[in-house]
Amino acid sequence: MRAMPNNPEDLAAVAALGEPARRALYEWVAASGRAVGRDEAATAVGVTRALAAFHLDRLVRDGLLIPEYRRLTGRTGPGAGRPAKLYRRAPREVGEEAGAAASGAAGHPRSGTGRRAAVVAALHGRGYEPFTDDDGDIRLRNCPYDALVDEHRPLVCGMNLALIDGVIHGAGGTGLAARLDTRPELCCVAIGEAAS
């Protein structure tokens, strides 16, 4: 049995993500990697705009999303209308137990989902927020050890590389390989096709 998080803010975050529509909105906003509006988020997860606004604002209140305001039309000055409220993932860390409890992740997913999907699911369950970039590589929007990176980058990046190698190996014969590839706003590890 996993220990419950001790931090009251982490408990609130777990509670906020316990509601399925709210969790879907959070995961979609986090995966988008940019600030998104209520209409776009509502359409993406299949809920009404009003319900999306309620859940997005609750996620802001619980510190999981941050709002920003911007005119989307590009018009400025009088008559340009009010700026739209947009949402992006907060740069906040939720304790390891809280993140795992919220995602319901424990171990590798069921067999039959495909080995690449198994790697993506395992990384998602550990807080890396994987996505596939335009080149077909698996990139990671979040580094669960981000708080240590500035002071211990070689250690943290080397540990991430070894950990992700282990996830790939655990999925068995995926044809994937992890490599260090540092880019702004992303984890230092990228996953691509293994060299033949």
N, C-alpha and C positions, 0 to 999 in steps of 0.2 A: 504494500500500500504506500502511495506517495505521501510525503509530508505536505501539509497545507502551508502556503506561504505565511510568513509572520507579519509582513508589511501590510497595514490596512489598505494602502493604495493598491497593492497587488490583489488583495481580496476583492476590492471594488472592480478592478479590471477583469478578473475571472468572472465575477457575477455579471458584468456587462456583456461579456462574450458568451454567456450561457444561453442567450436568446438567439435562435437560429437566424432570423432575418438580420439582426444586429451583427452577428458574427460574419454573415455573408457580406454585408456592407463593409465591415472592417477589412476583411480579407481582400475584397475587390479594390478598395482604396489603397491598401498597402501594396498590392500587386501592381497597381497602375504606375507607381513610381513618380507620380506628379499630383498636383492639386486638381481635384475634380469637383464638379458642381452636383447639386442635388438631383437635377433631372437626369444627368448622365448616370449617376450611381443608381437611381431608382430603376431606370431602364435596364441596366446591366444585371441587376439581381432579381428583377421581376416583381417589384413592389410599387405602390403608389408613391408619388412625390411627397405627399404629406407624411406617410409612414417613414420614408427615407429621411426626411428632415428631422423627424422625432428621434430616430435611432442615431443619425449622424451627430446631432447635438448632444445626445446622451454620451456618445463616445468621446466627444470633446470634453464634457463635464468630468468624465472618468480619466482624462489625460491620455487617451489612446490616439486621438486625432487632434490636430491643431487647425483652427480656421484661418483663412486669409480672405481678403476682399479685393476684387479686381473687376474692372469693366471688361467684359468679354467681347464687346462689339468693336473696341478700338477707338470709339468716339470719346471725346473729352469735352469739358465745359458745360455750361447750362443746357439743360435738355437732353443730356447724354444718359440720364437715368441713374439709378442707384447701382453701385458696384455689386456684383454677385458674390455670394458667400461660397467659398470653395473650401475643401477639406483635404488634408494630407496626413500621412502617418506621423505621429509625434516621435521625436528622437528619444523616447523614454524606454528604459528597459523594464520589463516585468520579470520578476524572479523566475528562475528555471522551472521550479515546480508549478508556478502559476501558468506559464506558457504551455507547458505540457498538459496540464489539466484542462486548459481552455481548448486546446486543439484535439484532445482525446488521443494523442499519439503515444504509443508505447511499442517499441520494436519496429520491425519491418512490416509493411502491409501484407495482406493475403497474397498467396501465390496466384498466378494467372493474370496479374495486372500488367505484366511486362516488366522487364528488368530496369529499363530506363525510368519507367513510372515508379518503380520501387525506390530507386535512388532519389528521385524528386520528392516522393512522399516522405521518405526518411529525413531528408534535409528540411522539408517544410515542418515536420513534427518537432524538429530541434531548433526552430526559430530562424532559419537562414533565409526564408522567403525566396525560394528559387523561381526563376522564370527562364524561358528560352529566348535568346537574343536573335537578331536578324541573321547571324551566321550559323544558327543552330546549336550554339554552345549553351550550356546551362550556366547562368550567372546567378549571383546571390545578392539580393538587395540589402540584406541585413547580416552583420557580423555579431553573433551573440556575445562576443568578447570585445566589443568596440571600446568599452571603458579602459581597456588595457593597451590598446593599439598604439596610442601616441608615445607611451613610455617604453613599450616592449614589442615594437612591430616585428622584428625578425622572429622572436619567440612565438608570438600569437599567430603570425602568418604560417610559420612552419608547423605549428600545432594544428591549425585549420587544415592545411594540406594533408597532414598525416591522418587526421580524423576523417576527412572526406575520402581519402584513399581507402580507409577501412570500410566506409559505407559502401563504396563501389565494389570492393572485394566481397563484402557480405551479401550483396545482391547477386553475386556469382556470374562471371563471364559476360559482363555487360558490353564489352567493346568500348568502354569509356575510360578516360584518363583525366585525372585532376592535374592542374598546373597553376603556378603562381602567375597572375596577370592583374596587377593593381590598376584600378581605374577609380576616378572620383565617385563617391556616393555608393560604391559597391564593395562587397567583400573581396579580399585579395585573391581568392581562388576562383578559377573558371574550370568547367568540365566540358571536354570535347571528345571527339572520336579518338581512340587510341591509335598510335602509329602502328602500321603493320610491320 
